[in-house]
Amino acid sequence: MSNCLFCKIVAGEIPANVVAQDERFLAFHDINPAAPTHILVIPRTHFANAAEMAATDPVLAGQFLAFATNVAQAQAHGGYRVVFNTGPDGGQTVEHVHAHLLGGRPLHWPPG
């Protein structure tokens, strides 16, 4: 999508501090971190949200979760949280599916 922030990052039009990538996915540091470790993981293919990705390509959705988990285990020592915000009431602000990997400190419940 031409106006999608994350698609522009995938295309190299906007720089990102990349921590991991492969031919399907990209992981980079959030520019407004909510924890000492705050990494965003996105698929290179545009999907509006997690529900759309799971419905359209459930195999890719599973691979996405596996990739995000591998990045989290490598980056967030002592534990981590994987968060998908979906829709406006879920706190989604960029309409490109992405997982927030949070860690580096004790994470409390409920989150918000």
C-alpha positions as CSV (number, residue, x, y, z in Angstrom):
1,M,0.0,0.0,0.0
2,S,1.4,3.3,-1.0
3,N,0.5,5.3,2.1
4,C,1.3,2.6,4.6
5,L,4.2,3.5,7.0
6,F,5.3,-0.1,7.4
7,C,5.2,-0.8,3.7
8,K,7.5,2.2,3.2
9,I,9.9,0.7,5.8
10,V,9.8,-2.6,4.0
11,A,10.5,-0.8,0.7
12,G,13.5,1.1,2.2
13,E,11.8,4.5,1.8
14,I,11.9,5.1,5.6
15,P,14.8,3.9,7.7
16,A,14.4,1.5,10.6
17,N,16.8,0.1,13.2
18,V,16.5,-3.5,12.0
19,V,17.3,-6.3,14.4
20,A,16.2,-9.3,12.3
21,Q,14.8,-10.0,8.9
22,D,14.2,-12.7,6.3
23,E,12.4,-12.9,3.0
24,R,9.0,-12.8,4.7
25,F,9.4,-10.7,7.8
26,L,11.1,-7.7,9.3
27,A,11.8,-6.8,13.0
28,F,13.0,-3.4,14.1
29,H,13.1,-1.2,17.2
30,D,10.0,0.9,18.0
31,I,10.7,4.6,17.8
32,N,8.6,5.2,20.9
33,P,9.5,2.3,23.2
34,A,7.1,1.3,26.0
35,A,9.7,-1.0,27.6
36,P,13.5,-1.3,27.5
37,T,13.0,-3.9,24.7
38,H,10.3,-2.8,22.3
39,I,10.6,-4.3,18.9
40,L,8.0,-4.3,16.1
41,V,7.7,-7.4,13.9
42,I,5.9,-7.1,10.5
43,P,5.3,-9.2,7.5
44,R,6.7,-7.8,4.2
45,T,3.3,-8.4,2.7
46,H,0.6,-5.9,3.6
47,F,-2.3,-7.2,5.8
48,A,-4.4,-4.6,7.6
49,N,-4.4,-6.5,10.9
50,A,-3.8,-9.9,12.5
51,A,-7.4,-11.1,11.8
52,E,-7.0,-10.4,8.1
53,M,-3.6,-12.1,8.0
54,A,-4.9,-15.2,9.8
55,A,-7.9,-15.5,7.5
56,T,-6.0,-14.8,4.3
57,D,-2.9,-16.9,4.9
58,P,-3.0,-19.0,8.1
59,V,0.3,-20.7,7.3
60,L,2.1,-17.3,7.0
61,A,0.4,-16.2,10.2
62,G,1.9,-19.2,12.0
63,Q,5.3,-18.5,10.5
64,F,5.0,-14.9,11.6
65,L,4.4,-15.9,15.2
66,A,7.3,-18.3,15.1
67,F,9.6,-15.5,13.7
68,A,8.4,-13.1,16.3
69,T,9.0,-15.6,19.1
70,N,12.5,-16.3,17.8
71,V,13.3,-12.5,17.8
72,A,11.8,-12.1,21.3
73,Q,13.8,-15.0,22.7
74,A,17.0,-13.5,21.2
75,Q,16.3,-9.9,22.3
76,A,14.2,-9.9,25.6
77,H,16.1,-11.8,28.2
78,G,14.1,-12.8,31.3
79,G,10.7,-12.9,29.6
80,Y,8.7,-11.0,27.1
81,R,5.2,-10.2,25.9
82,V,4.0,-10.5,22.3
83,V,1.1,-8.1,21.6
84,F,-1.2,-7.7,18.6
85,N,-3.3,-4.5,18.6
86,T,-6.2,-5.0,16.3
87,G,-8.7,-2.3,15.3
88,P,-9.1,1.1,16.9
89,D,-10.5,-0.1,20.2
90,G,-7.6,-2.6,20.4
91,G,-5.2,0.3,20.1
92,Q,-4.0,-0.3,16.5
93,T,-2.6,2.9,15.1
94,V,-0.9,1.6,11.9
95,E,-3.1,-0.5,9.6
96,H,-0.4,-3.1,8.8
97,V,-0.3,-6.1,11.0
98,H,2.5,-5.9,13.5
99,A,3.5,-7.6,16.7
100,H,5.0,-5.6,19.6
101,L,7.7,-7.5,21.4
102,L,8.0,-6.1,24.9
103,G,10.6,-7.0,27.6
104,G,13.6,-6.0,29.5
105,R,11.7,-5.3,32.7
106,P,8.9,-6.9,34.7
107,L,5.7,-6.5,32.8
108,H,2.6,-6.2,34.9
109,W,-1.0,-7.3,34.4
110,P,-3.5,-6.0,33.4
111,P,-1.6,-4.1,30.7
112,G,-4.0,-1.2,30.2
